[in-house]
Amino acid sequence: MQLVIVESPAKAKTIEKYLGKDYRVLASYGHVRDLPARDGSVNPDDSFAMEWETYADKSKQLKAIADEAKKADRLILATDPDREGEAISWHVQEVLRNKKALPKEVERVTFNAITKPAILEAMQRPRELDTDLIDAYRARRALDYLVGFTLSPVLWRKLPGAKSAGRVQSVALRLIVGREREIESFVAQEYWSVIAEMESDGTPFQARLVKWKGEKLDRLSIGDQGSAEAAKKAVEEGRFTVVAVETKPAMRNPPPPFTTSTLQQEAARKLGFSASHTMRIAQALYEDGAITYMRTDGVQMDPSAIQAARKAVVDRYDGSYVPDKPRQYQTKAKNAQEAHEAIRPTDFSKDRAGSGDHARLYDLIWKRALASQMASARMERTTVDLADGTGQHGLRATGQVVLFPGYLALYEEGKDDEGDEDSRRLPRMSEGASPAKKAVNAEQHFTQPPPRFSEASLVKRLEELGIGRPSTYASIIQVLKDRAYVRVEKNRFFAEESGRLLTAFLERFFEKYVSFDFTAELEEELDDVSGGRAAWQAVLEAFWRDFKPRTTEVMEQKPSDITAALDQFLEPYLFPAKADGSDPRLCPNCGVGKLALRGGRFGAFVACSNYPECKYTRRFGQPGGEGSEDTGPEVLGQDPETGLNVERKSGRFGPYIQLGEGKDAARASIPKDIDLDLDWALKLLKLPRTIGNHPETGNPITASIGRYGPYLAHDGKYARLQSTAEVFETGMNAAVVKLAEAAAGGGRPARGAAREPLKVFGKHPRTDAEIKLMEGRYGPYLTDGETNATLPKTIDKDALTLEEAAQLIDAKAAQGPAKGKAKKKAPAKKAAAKKPAAKAAAKKPAAKAAAKKPATKKAPAKKKAAE
């Protein structure tokens, strides 16, 4: 028997069918080991020796793999064909070696598509594991660990409210914050355009004033209304005649097929997909055998695929729509590896695959790949110049006619900024013609600041700078969202207060390590490792030699000195000069104290130096003295249960809410993503919120807000929430899924990304809800979106039918909600019962009860210091 290891169960089932009865195919479910999230996992003093730890939720699957490996004659490692895939194969091999279950014959195979021909061909070309790729993986993982677990403690102690920093994520954040600064410092400039509405042979067209009083005009030449009205009058009074007609042929060539980054960009533009959603859908299409591997920076296609694409074009259109010779593409991206083909369909004759978002993304991939082998579009671009009788004033009209659509008949690439005057159609005109002038308009405009980054434009910029790699863009963006360093509005990134402050801290104290050039150069060094041109320990040594002393130096500084340095660094933002020349730091409340940046438990804020006599504060994100005054407690209303006042107060650590007085008062910090009112205050004071009992364990799931933001908790395990609203809106099913994803967070999918179902059975015969098989912390379970049912061990999930799945869901639903374990809940009930209702509410007994769990309970989940 030959044992084949792949990454996903869906892929395993398909490949086992292709290979036949002599093969056993098992899934690793992504990565099986990682560096433990604790100090010492990488030891710089011992040649960067790395301590690996098996994921707890992978133990059962690894045992199954080891049991089969002991019976196998040959082990075939067939994980994905990239650095991460090579690393997973290496980890599996090492785990089996440690278990003394490694077969004598071990080989590695890779394939770019999950089709029977591709799989069978790959099996005929086995090789050994690529040690250079594995070394590159180890170097990257060690670097990310060293940055995270060395820099994050500095942040926690010196920059309250900061969650973490990462080698690449912090550079991406710097891009977003930098764009925010550009927008804030931008000064709009007024300009005017003069447009004549004209007509020739019954066809209307527009002509722009390009010459006035004998001077050539550019876009900003007419800068005020008076000049615009004078220019408009000159056009109205003049009789314009065509003095030149220039017609030029033009061609537009098709874009190359998708790489990972261009797919993410185009899916964002045309489909509105986030980068992480695009990758989840692409992963599913790849595992279904519909497309080639989706993590690539290559733009080339296999010669057989090119011929298949050309044939599909001829079948769909005709021979004129393919060029005489096949098109060959080369990537322009910095540091591209071109190890794999571009993303393309595995079968060009199929123009559809899947349904919903899967079908939409496949359609995009199919059209782009097919168009890449189509003929160029042929255009005719026309420019018509008109002049008045004096020759002092001139108009210009431009337009374009498509003579042959070529690839445009199928596909046109999206743009971040639309608008193209050349696309207008012009009537045919000849010199000496005098088209009719219908109207003249003077239009006011203002120059616009650079646009905020969208996911598409951010990925494009990262790629241009050589920062990150195809497999990392989605996770980089997701981490910034999860950490609440940025928010997304109308598909554009806005830097949050915490993101601005973190970026300022890093620019002030770790400028080199958030430098675009330094980060790109480090990426090149890591590529040298994967290419066998550099030793991985040497790259780490060169980085660590300077990085460690710098972190030690910053750690030794007093928090007050850090805050003072940031106060000066951020002065142009926090205290911009005032138009009347007055001191921008003068406290607007007391008129005596000076405003300065202060560090609080929950982040930075601006406060008056005259504290406690003056309690003026404003949020970090309210520059220029526009913050609200805090001259004393603000009564938001009364708690309907106790009749006590709910007050908004300010302390040395920033604003907070309070219910009651004295030592029994309940207090809660005010999250930055809400507009505080009485309803919000009452909800915050009642945290933690119990969502219900977990369907698999019967133990409670709670939602609350901690030092690092909103989260879910269950049995000592935690899952991050993205907003304060989710603390109060997350239901049982969503909570179970989020906790399961967090428990499996070390697997292949990007952290924070939803996992794909193991299997989709179809719609429930009675409720019409879609039934899916998901991988949970305690094993596979079925869900219809309302009810979760654990899959019994006696049932083979691969043989399970829709009807049987529906029966299991119905049986679980009939049992009603899971009941908690009385013994575990009893102490909490007693503690709550000993106090009056009002005091119990004020002291949050649920949280205390949770804190008093026996020491034998499972340890809390490890915190990730950096991504």
C-alpha positions in Angstrom: 0.0 0.0 0.0 1.2 3.5 -0.8 0.2 6.4 1.5 -0.4 9.8 -0.1 -0.6 13.0 2.1 -2.5 16.1 0.8 -3.8 19.1 2.7 -7.6 18.9 2.5 -10.1 16.1 2.9 -11.9 17.2 -0.3 -8.7 16.9 -2.3 -7.9 13.5 -0.6 -11.2 12.0 -1.7 -10.8 13.2 -5.3 -7.2 12.0 -5.6 -7.8 8.6 -4.1 -10.5 8.1 -6.7 -8.0 8.9 -9.5 -5.2 6.7 -8.1 -7.1 3.5 -7.4 -7.2 0.8 -4.7 -3.4 0.5 -4.2 -3.3 4.0 -2.7 -4.6 5.4 0.6 -4.9 9.2 0.5 -5.2 11.2 3.8 -5.4 14.9 4.6 -3.2 16.8 7.0 -5.8 19.5 7.3 -3.2 22.2 6.6 -0.2 22.8 8.9 0.3 20.3 11.7 3.0 22.0 13.8 4.1 25.6 14.6 6.3 27.5 16.9 4.7 27.6 20.3 3.5 31.1 21.2 5.9 31.5 24.1 9.4 32.8 24.7 12.2 30.5 23.6 10.6 28.9 20.6 13.5 30.3 18.5 16.9 30.4 20.1 19.2 32.9 18.5 22.0 31.7 20.8 21.8 28.2 19.4 22.0 28.9 15.6 18.3 29.9 15.7 17.2 26.4 16.8 13.5 26.1 16.6 11.1 24.3 18.9 8.1 23.0 17.1 4.8 21.9 18.8 2.0 19.8 17.2 -1.4 21.5 17.1 -3.6 19.9 19.7 -6.5 19.6 17.3 -4.3 17.7 14.8 -3.2 14.9 17.2 -6.1 12.6 16.2 -5.4 13.0 12.5 -1.7 12.6 12.9 -2.3 9.3 14.8 -4.4 8.1 11.8 -1.6 9.1 9.4 1.0 7.4 11.6 -1.1 4.2 11.8 -1.4 4.0 8.0 2.2 5.0 7.5 3.4 2.0 9.5 1.6 -0.3 7.1 2.7 1.6 3.9 5.5 0.6 1.6 5.9 4.2 0.4 5.0 7.7 1.6 4.1 10.2 -1.1 4.0 13.8 0.2 1.6 15.6 -2.2 0.9 18.9 -0.5 0.6 22.2 -2.4 3.3 23.2 -4.8 4.8 26.1 -3.0 6.9 27.0 0.0 4.1 26.5 2.5 3.2 23.2 0.9 6.8 22.0 1.1 6.9 23.0 4.7 3.7 21.0 5.5 5.3 17.9 3.8 8.5 18.4 5.9 6.5 18.7 9.1 4.5 15.6 8.4 7.8 13.7 7.6 9.4 14.9 10.9 6.3 14.0 13.0 6.3 10.5 11.5 10.0 10.2 12.0 9.5 11.1 15.7 6.7 8.5 16.0 9.0 5.9 14.3 6.3 5.5 11.6 8.2 6.8 8.6 8.3 4.4 5.7 11.7 3.7 4.1 10.7 5.2 0.8 9.6 8.8 1.0 9.0 11.0 -2.1 7.5 14.3 -2.9 5.2 15.0 -5.8 3.6 18.3 -6.9 0.8 19.1 -9.3 -0.7 22.4 -10.5 -4.2 21.2 -11.0 -6.4 18.5 -9.5 -7.4 16.7 -12.6 -6.7 13.0 -13.4 -4.1 13.6 -16.1 -2.2 16.1 -13.9 -2.3 13.8 -10.9 -1.2 10.7 -12.8 1.6 12.6 -14.6 2.9 14.0 -11.2 3.1 10.5 -9.8 5.5 9.6 -12.6 7.8 12.5 -11.6 8.5 12.1 -7.9 11.4 14.0 -6.2 13.0 14.6 -2.8 11.9 17.4 -0.5 13.3 20.7 -1.5 15.5 21.7 1.4 16.0 25.2 0.1 12.3 25.9 0.2 12.1 24.4 3.6 14.9 26.6 4.8 13.2 29.6 3.3 10.0 28.7 5.2 12.0 28.3 8.5 13.7 31.6 7.9 10.4 33.4 7.3 8.7 31.8 10.3 11.6 32.5 12.6 11.8 36.2 11.4 8.1 36.7 12.0 8.3 35.0 15.4 11.4 37.1 16.5 9.8 40.3 15.4 6.5 39.5 17.0 7.7 38.1 20.3 10.5 40.7 20.7 8.7 43.8 19.6 5.2 43.1 20.9 6.2 43.1 24.6 7.9 46.5 24.0 4.5 47.7 22.6 2.5 46.4 25.6 4.7 48.1 28.1 5.5 51.4 26.2 2.4 51.9 24.1 -0.8 51.0 26.0 -3.6 49.8 23.8 -1.3 48.4 21.1 -1.9 44.8 20.3 1.1 43.7 18.2 3.4 44.5 15.4 4.5 42.3 12.5 7.4 42.3 10.0 5.1 42.9 7.0 1.8 43.9 8.5 3.3 47.0 10.1 4.7 48.1 6.7 1.3 47.7 5.1 -0.2 49.7 7.9 2.4 52.4 7.3 1.2 52.7 3.7 -2.4 53.2 4.8 -1.4 55.7 7.5 0.8 57.5 5.1 -2.0 57.9 2.6 -4.2 59.3 5.5 -1.6 61.9 6.2 -1.4 62.9 2.5 -5.1 63.4 2.4 -5.1 65.5 5.6 -2.3 67.7 4.4 -3.8 68.1 0.9 -4.9 71.6 0.0 -7.5 71.6 -2.7 -6.9 74.0 -5.7 -9.8 75.6 -7.6 -9.8 75.4 -11.4 -12.4 75.8 -14.1 -13.0 74.2 -17.5 -14.9 75.7 -20.4 -16.8 73.2 -22.5 -18.7 73.9 -25.8 -21.6 71.7 -26.7 -21.4 71.3 -30.4 -23.1 69.4 -33.2 -22.1 68.3 -36.7 -24.5 66.5 -39.1 -26.9 65.9 -36.3 -24.3 64.3 -34.0 -23.6 66.1 -30.8 -20.1 66.2 -29.3 -18.1 68.2 -26.7 -15.1 70.4 -27.3 -12.9 71.8 -24.5 -11.2 75.2 -24.5 -7.4 74.5 -24.8 -6.2 77.9 -26.0 -7.2 81.3 -24.8 -5.7 84.7 -25.7 -3.1 82.9 -27.6 -1.9 80.9 -24.6 -2.1 77.1 -24.4 -4.1 76.1 -21.4 -3.4 73.2 -19.0 -5.9 71.8 -16.5 -5.2 74.4 -13.8 -4.7 77.5 -16.0 -8.2 79.0 -15.3 -8.2 79.4 -11.6 -11.2 81.6 -10.7 -14.7 82.3 -11.7 -13.9 85.7 -13.2 -11.4 84.2 -15.7 -13.8 81.4 -16.4 -16.6 83.8 -17.3 -14.3 85.8 -19.6 -13.1 82.7 -21.4 -16.7 81.4 -21.7 -17.7 84.8 -23.3 -14.9 84.5 -25.8 -16.1 81.1 -26.9 -19.7 82.2 -27.1 -18.8 85.1 -29.3 -16.4 83.3 -31.6 -17.2 81.3 -34.7 -15.1 78.2 -34.6 -13.9 76.3 -37.7 -12.1 72.9 -37.9 -8.4 73.6 -38.5 -7.0 70.1 -38.1 -8.3 66.5 -38.0 -5.8 63.9 -36.8 -6.7 60.3 -36.9 -4.3 57.7 -35.5 -4.6 53.9 -35.4 -4.2 52.4 -32.0 -4.1 48.9 -30.5 -4.9 47.6 -27.1 -3.3 44.3 -26.1 -5.0 41.9 -23.7 -3.7 41.7 -20.1 -1.9 38.5 -19.0 -3.8 35.7 -17.1 -4.2 36.2 -13.4 -1.5 36.0 -10.7 -2.6 35.8 -7.1 -2.3 39.6 -6.6 -4.0 40.6 -9.9 -6.8 38.1 -9.2 -7.4 39.7 -5.8 -7.3 43.2 -7.3 -9.7 42.4 -10.1 -12.1 40.4 -7.9 -12.2 43.5 -5.6 -12.9 45.9 -8.4 -15.5 43.8 -10.3 -17.0 41.5 -7.7 -16.5 43.5 -4.5 -14.6 40.5 -2.9 -12.1 41.0 -0.1 -8.7 39.4 -0.7 -9.4 36.7 1.9 -12.8 35.8 0.4 -11.2 35.6 -3.1 -8.6 33.2 -1.8 -11.2 31.0 0.0 -13.3 30.7 -3.2 -10.2 30.2 -5.4 -9.0 27.4 -3.0 -12.4 25.7 -3.4 -12.3 26.0 -7.2 -8.7 24.5 -7.2 -9.7 21.6 -5.0 -12.7 21.0 -7.2 -10.3 20.7 -10.2 -11.8 23.7 -11.9 -8.7 26.0 -11.9 -4.9 25.6 -11.5 -3.1 26.4 -8.3 -4.1 29.9 -7.0 -0.9 31.0 -5.2 1.4 32.1 -7.9 3.2 35.2 -9.3 3.8 33.6 -12.7 1.9 34.9 -15.8 2.9 32.1 -18.2 0.7 29.2 -19.2 1.6 25.7 -20.2 1.9 25.3 -24.0 -1.0 22.7 -24.0 -3.2 25.2 -22.1 -2.3 27.9 -24.6 -3.4 25.7 -27.5 -6.6 24.8 -25.7 -7.3 28.5 -25.1 -6.7 29.4 -28.8 -9.0 26.5 -29.9 -11.7 27.7 -27.5 -11.5 31.3 -28.9 -11.9 30.0 -32.5 -14.8 27.8 -31.5 -16.5 30.7 -29.7 -15.7 33.4 -32.3 -13.6 32.8 -35.4 -10.0 32.6 -36.6 -9.6 36.4 -36.7 -9.9 36.6 -32.9 -6.6 34.8 -32.3 -3.2 36.3 -33.1 -0.9 34.5 -35.6 1.4 33.4 -32.9 0.6 32.3 -29.3 1.1 35.1 -26.8 3.9 34.7 -24.3 4.0 36.7 -21.1 6.6 37.6 -18.5 5.9 39.1 -15.1 6.8 42.6 -14.3 6.4 42.2 -10.5 9.4 42.9 -8.3 10.9 39.7 -6.9 8.5 37.4 -8.8 9.5 33.7 -8.7 7.4 32.4 -11.7 7.6 28.9 -10.2 4.0 28.1 -11.3 1.6 28.8 -14.1 -0.8 31.7 -14.0 -4.2 31.0 -12.6 -6.3 29.5 -15.4 -9.2 27.0 -16.0 -8.1 23.4 -16.2 -10.6 23.0 -19.1 -11.2 25.9 -21.4 -14.2 24.3 -22.9 -16.1 24.8 -19.6 -17.2 28.4 -19.3 -19.1 27.7 -16.0 -18.1 26.1 -12.7 -19.9 26.0 -9.3 -22.6 28.4 -8.2 -22.9 31.8 -6.5 -19.6 33.4 -5.7 -17.7 30.3 -7.0 -19.3 30.7 -10.4 -18.6 34.5 -10.5 -14.9 34.1 -9.6 -14.5 31.2 -12.1 -16.2 33.3 -14.8 -13.6 36.1 -14.2 -10.7 33.6 -14.3 -12.0 31.9 -17.4 -12.5 35.1 -19.3 -9.2 36.6 -18.3 -7.2 33.5 -19.3 -9.1 33.1 -22.6 -8.7 36.8 -23.4 -5.0 36.6 -22.8 -4.7 34.5 -26.0 -7.0 36.6 -28.1 -6.2 39.2 -30.8 -5.6 42.9 -29.9 -8.4 45.4 -30.2 -7.9 47.8 -33.0 -9.0 51.4 -32.5 -9.1 54.7 -34.3 -8.4 57.7 -32.1 -9.4 61.1 -33.5 -8.4 64.6 -32.4 -10.3 67.6 -33.9 -8.9 71.1 -33.4 -11.1 74.2 -33.9 -10.1 77.9 -33.9 -12.0 81.1 -34.0 -11.5 83.8 -36.6 -8.8 85.6 -34.5 -6.8 82.5 -34.1 -6.4 83.4 -30.4 -8.9 80.9 -29.0 -9.0 77.2 -29.7 -11.2 74.2 -28.9 -10.3 70.5 -29.0 -12.5 67.4 -29.2 -11.2 63.8 -28.8 -12.8 60.5 -29.5 -12.3 56.9 -30.3 -13.8 54.3 -32.5 -13.4 50.5 -32.1 -12.7 49.1 -35.5 -12.2 45.5 -34.3 -13.0 44.5 -30.7 -10.5 41.5 -30.4 -10.3 40.5 -26.8 -12.6 43.3 -25.8 -15.4 41.2 -27.1 -14.9 39.0 -24.1 -13.1 40.9 -21.4 -12.1 44.4 -20.3 -9.9 45.0 -17.3 -11.3 47.0 -14.4 -9.8 50.3 -13.3 -9.5 51.9 -9.8 -10.4 55.3 -11.3 -12.8 55.5 -14.1 -13.3 58.2 -16.7 -11.8 58.4 -20.2 -12.6 61.2 -22.6 -11.1 59.3 -25.5 -13.9 56.7 -25.3 -16.4 59.2 -26.7 -17.6 58.9 -30.3 -17.0 61.8 -32.7 -18.8 62.6 -35.9 -16.8 62.7 -39.1 -15.5 66.2 -39.8 -13.0 67.7 -42.3 -10.9 70.9 -42.3 -12.9 74.0 -42.9 -16.2 72.7 -41.4 -18.0 74.9 -38.9 -20.0 72.7 -36.5 -22.9 74.3 -34.8 -22.4 75.7 -31.3 -25.4 74.8 -29.1 -24.1 76.0 -25.6 -21.0 76.9 -23.7 -20.6 76.0 -20.0 -18.0 77.1 -17.5 -17.6 74.3 -14.8 -15.9 74.7 -11.4 -13.6 71.9 -10.2 -11.2 71.3 -7.3 -8.2 69.1 -7.3 -8.7 65.9 -5.3 -6.4 64.3 -2.7 -5.0 60.9 -3.5 -7.6 58.2 -3.0 -7.5 56.0 0.1 -6.3 52.5 -0.6 -8.8 49.8 -1.6 -7.9 46.2 -1.1 -7.1 46.1 -4.8 -4.8 49.2 -4.8 -3.1 48.2 -1.5 -2.2 44.7 -2.9 -1.0 46.4 -6.1 1.2 48.8 -4.2 2.6 46.0 -1.9 3.5 44.0 -5.0 5.1 47.1 -6.7 7.3 47.6 -3.6 8.2 43.9 -3.5 6.7 43.5 0.0 4.9 40.3 0.9 4.2 37.3 -1.4 1.2 35.9 -3.2 0.3 33.7 -0.3 0.5 36.5 2.3 -1.5 39.4 0.9 -4.9 38.2 2.2 -3.6 37.4 5.6 -1.7 40.8 5.9 -4.9 42.7 5.2 -7.0 40.4 7.5 -4.6 41.0 10.4 -4.9 44.8 10.1 -8.7 44.4 10.2 -8.6 42.0 13.1 -6.3 44.2 15.2 -8.7 47.1 14.5 -5.7 49.2 13.2 -7.9 50.0 10.1 -11.5 50.1 9.2 -13.1 49.6 5.8 -15.8 52.0 4.6 -17.1 51.7 1.0 -14.2 49.4 0.1 -11.6 51.9 1.3 -9.2 51.7 4.2 -9.3 54.3 6.9 -6.5 54.3 9.6 -7.8 54.0 13.1 -6.4 55.9 16.1 -4.5 52.7 17.2 -3.1 52.2 13.8 -1.9 55.8 13.6 -0.3 55.7 17.0 1.4 52.4 16.3 2.8 53.6 13.0 4.1 56.8 14.7 5.8 54.7 17.4 7.4 52.4 14.9 8.5 55.3 12.6 10.0 57.1 15.6 11.7 54.2 17.3 12.1 51.5 14.7 12.2 53.5 11.4 14.5 51.0 9.7 12.2 48.1 10.3 9.1 49.7 8.7 11.1 51.1 5.8 9.8 49.9 2.4 13.3 49.4 1.0 14.5 47.4 4.0 11.4 45.1 4.0 11.7 44.5 0.2 15.5 43.8 0.6 14.7 41.3 3.3 12.2 39.6 1.0 14.9 39.4 -1.7 17.3 37.8 0.9 14.6 35.2 1.7 14.1 34.5 -2.0 17.8 33.9 -2.1 17.4 31.3 0.6 14.6 29.6 -1.4 16.9 29.7 -4.5 19.8 28.1 -2.6 21.9 31.3 -2.9 22.0 32.1 0.8 22.0 30.3 4.1 18.9 30.8 6.3 20.8 31.2 9.6 23.0 33.9 8.0 20.0 35.9 7.0 18.6 35.6 10.5 21.9 36.5 12.1 22.3 39.7 10.0 18.7 40.8 11.0 19.0 39.9 14.7 22.4 41.5 15.1 20.8 45.0 14.9 17.2 44.3 15.8 17.7 42.9 19.3 19.9 45.8 20.6 17.4 48.3 19.3 14.5 46.6 21.1 16.5 46.5 24.3 17.3 50.2 24.0 13.7 51.1 23.6 12.5 48.8 26.4 14.9 50.6 28.8 13.3 54.0 28.1 10.6 55.3 30.5 7.0 55.2 29.3 6.8 58.9 30.0 9.9 59.5 27.7 8.3 57.5 25.0 5.0 59.4 25.2 7.0 62.7 25.2 8.8 61.7 22.1 5.6 60.7 20.4 4.0 64.0 21.5 6.7 65.9 19.6 6.7 63.5 16.6 2.9 63.8 16.2 2.7 67.6 17.0 1.8 68.6 13.4 -1.1 66.2 13.5 -2.3 66.7 17.1 -1.7 70.4 17.5 -1.7 72.0 14.0 -1.1 75.7 13.8 -4.2 77.9 14.2 -5.2 80.6 11.7 -5.2 83.3 14.4 -1.7 82.5 15.6 -2.7 81.4 19.1 -1.0 78.5 20.9 -2.6 75.3 19.6 -1.6 73.5 22.8 -3.4 75.9 25.2 -6.2 74.1 27.0 -9.6 75.3 25.6 -11.2 74.6 29.0 -9.1 76.2 31.7 -7.0 78.5 29.5 -4.0 77.8 31.7 -2.7 74.3 31.2 -1.0 73.0 28.1 -2.3 70.0 26.1 0.0 67.0 25.7 -0.3 63.4 24.6 -0.9 61.0 27.5 -0.8 57.2 27.6 -3.7 55.4 29.2 -4.5 51.7 29.9 -6.7 51.6 26.8 -4.7 53.8 24.5 -3.4 57.3 24.0 -5.4 60.5 24.5 -4.8 64.2 24.8 -5.1 65.8 28.3 -4.6 69.1 30.0 -1.4 69.5 32.1 -3.4 71.2 34.8 -4.9 67.9 35.9 -6.6 67.3 38.4 -7.9 70.9 38.6 -8.8 70.7 34.9 -10.1 67.3 33.6 -10.2 68.3 29.9 -9.4 65.3 27.6 -10.0 64.5 24.0 -9.4 61.4 22.0 -6.2 60.9 20.1 -8.1 60.9 16.9 -9.5 64.4 17.4 -6.7 66.7 16.3 -6.6 70.5 16.4 -8.5 71.1 19.7 -11.8 69.9 18.4 -12.3 67.4 21.2 -15.1 67.6 23.7 -14.5 69.0 27.2 -14.7 66.8 30.3 -15.3 69.3 33.1 -17.0 66.7 35.3 -19.1 63.6 35.2 -21.9 63.4 32.6 -25.0 61.7 33.7 -26.2 59.5 30.8 -29.4 58.3 32.6 -30.5 55.8 35.2 -30.1 52.1 35.4 -33.8 50.8 35.3 -32.9 47.8 37.5 -31.1 49.7 40.3 -32.2 53.3 39.9 -28.5 54.4 40.1 -27.0 57.0 37.8 -24.9 55.9 34.9 -22.2 58.4 34.4 -19.5 59.1 31.8 -16.3 60.1 33.5 -12.7 60.8 32.7 -9.7 59.5 34.5 -6.0 59.5 34.1 -6.4 56.5 31.7 -9.1 58.1 29.6 -12.9 58.2 29.5 -15.0 55.4 31.2 -18.6 54.8 32.4 -19.6 54.1 36.0 -22.7 52.7 37.7 -23.0 53.4 41.4 -20.4 54.8 43.8 -17.5 53.7 46.0 -15.9 50.3 46.0 -19.1 48.6 44.8 -19.3 50.7 41.6 -19.2 49.0 38.3 -17.0 50.5 35.7 -16.3 49.9 32.0 -14.0 51.5 29.5 -15.6 53.1 26.4 -14.7 51.4 23.1 -13.7 53.7 20.3 -16.0 52.2 17.7 -19.4 53.2 19.3 -21.3 56.4 19.8 -22.0 56.2 23.6 -25.5 56.6 24.9 -27.4 55.1 27.9 -28.3 51.9 26.0 -24.7 51.3 25.1 -23.5 52.1 28.6 -26.0 49.6 30.2 -24.9 46.8 27.8 -21.2 47.5 28.5 -21.7 47.4 32.2 -23.4 44.0 32.0 -20.5 42.3 30.3 -19.5 39.5 30.0 -22.6 38.4 28.0 -23.5 34.7 28.1 -24.4 33.6 24.6 -25.4 30.1 25.6 -24.0 26.6 26.2 -21.7 25.1 23.6 -23.6 22.2 21.7 -20.6 19.9 22.1 -19.4 20.5 25.6 -22.5 22.0 27.3 -20.3 24.7 28.8 -21.1 28.4 28.4 -19.8 30.6 25.7 -19.4 34.3 26.7 -18.6 37.5 24.8 -16.8 40.4 26.4 -14.2 43.2 25.9 -10.7 42.9 27.2 -7.4 44.7 27.0 -7.0 43.5 23.4 -10.5 44.2 22.2 -13.7 42.2 21.9 -13.6 38.4 22.2 -15.4 35.1 22.7 -14.5 32.7 25.5 -15.2 29.0 26.1 -13.4 26.5 28.3 -10.3 28.7 28.5 -10.2 29.2 24.7 -10.6 32.5 23.0 -11.7 33.9 19.6 -11.3 37.4 18.5 -14.3 39.5 17.4 -13.9 42.5 15.1 -16.2 45.1 16.6 -18.0 46.0 19.8 -21.3 45.4 18.1 -20.4 41.7 17.6 -20.1 41.2 21.3 -23.8 41.8 21.6 -25.0 40.4 18.2 -23.0 37.1 17.8 -25.3 34.1 18.1 -24.6 30.6 19.1 -23.9 29.2 15.6 -21.6 32.0 14.7 -19.8 31.7 18.0 -19.2 28.0 17.6 -17.8 28.5 14.2 -15.5 31.4 15.3 -14.2 29.3 18.3 -13.5 26.4 16.0 -11.7 28.6 13.5 -9.6 30.1 16.3 -8.7 26.7 17.7 -7.5 25.6 14.2 -5.9 29.0 13.6 -2.5 27.5 12.9 -3.8 25.7 9.8 -3.3 26.7 6.2 -6.2 29.2 5.8 -5.3 32.8 6.7 -5.8 33.6 10.4 -9.2 35.1 10.9 -10.5 33.6 7.7 -13.6 31.3 7.7 -12.9 27.7 7.0 -14.4 26.0 4.0 -16.9 23.2 4.7 -15.5 19.6 4.4 -18.6 18.8 2.4 -21.8 20.5 1.2 -24.7 18.0 1.1 -27.4 20.3 -0.3 -30.7 21.7 1.0 -32.6 20.2 3.9 -35.7 18.5 2.4 -38.0 20.2 4.9 -36.4 23.6 5.8 -34.6 24.3 2.5 -31.5 25.3 4.6 -28.1 24.2 3.2 -26.5 21.4 5.2 -22.7 21.4 5.6 -20.1 19.2 7.2 -17.6 21.4 9.2 -14.4 20.5 11.0 -14.8 21.5 14.7 -12.5 21.4 17.7 -13.9 18.1 18.8 -14.2 16.6 15.3 -16.6 16.9 12.3 -20.1 18.3 12.9 -23.1 19.0 10.7 -24.8 22.4 10.6 -27.8 23.9 8.8 -27.1 27.4 10.1 -29.4 26.9 13.1 -28.5 23.5 14.6 -25.1 21.9 15.0 -25.0 18.1 15.3 -21.8 16.2 16.1 -21.1 13.5 13.6 -20.9 10.1 15.4 -17.6 8.2 15.1 -19.5 5.2 13.8 -20.6 7.1 10.7 -18.3 7.4 7.6 -18.6 11.1 6.6 -17.6 10.3 3.0 -20.6 7.8 2.7 -23.1 10.1 4.5 -26.1 11.1 2.3 -28.2 14.2 2.4 -31.1 12.3 3.9 -29.0 10.9 6.7 -27.5 14.3 7.4 -30.9 15.8 7.6 -32.0 13.1 10.0 -29.1 13.8 12.3 -29.8 17.6 12.2 -33.5 16.9 13.0 -32.7 14.6 15.9 -30.3 17.2 17.4 -32.9 19.9 17.0 -35.5 17.8 18.8 -33.3 17.5 21.9 -33.5 21.3 22.4 -30.6 23.4 23.6 -27.7 21.8 25.4 -27.8 21.9 29.2 -24.8 23.1 31.3 -23.1 20.8 33.7 -24.5 21.6 37.2 -21.4 20.8 39.1 -19.3 23.3 37.2 -21.9 26.0 37.3 -22.8 25.7 41.0 -20.0 27.8 42.4 -20.9 30.7 40.2 -24.5 30.5 41.3 -23.6 30.5 44.9 -21.3 33.5 44.5 -24.1 35.4 42.8 -26.7 34.4 45.3 -24.8 35.8 48.3 -25.0 39.4 47.1 -28.0 41.7 46.5 -29.0 42.2 42.9 -27.7 45.7 42.6 -24.3 44.9 44.1 -24.0 41.7 42.1 -24.5 43.7 38.9 -21.9 46.2 40.0 -19.3 43.6 40.8 -19.7 41.4 37.7 -20.0 38.0 39.5 -19.9 36.1 36.2 -16.5 37.3 35.4 -15.2 36.4 38.9 -16.8 33.0 38.8 -15.0 32.4 35.6 -11.7 33.4 37.2 -12.1 30.9 40.0 -12.1 27.8 37.8 -10.0 24.9 39.2 -6.4 24.8 38.2 -6.9 21.5 36.5 -8.9 23.2 33.7 -7.3 23.6 30.3 -4.8 26.4 30.0 -5.9 29.5 28.1 -5.3 29.6 24.4 -1.9 30.9 23.5 -1.9 34.5 22.4 -0.5 35.3 19.0 1.9 38.2 19.4 2.3 38.8 15.7 1.1 37.5 12.4 
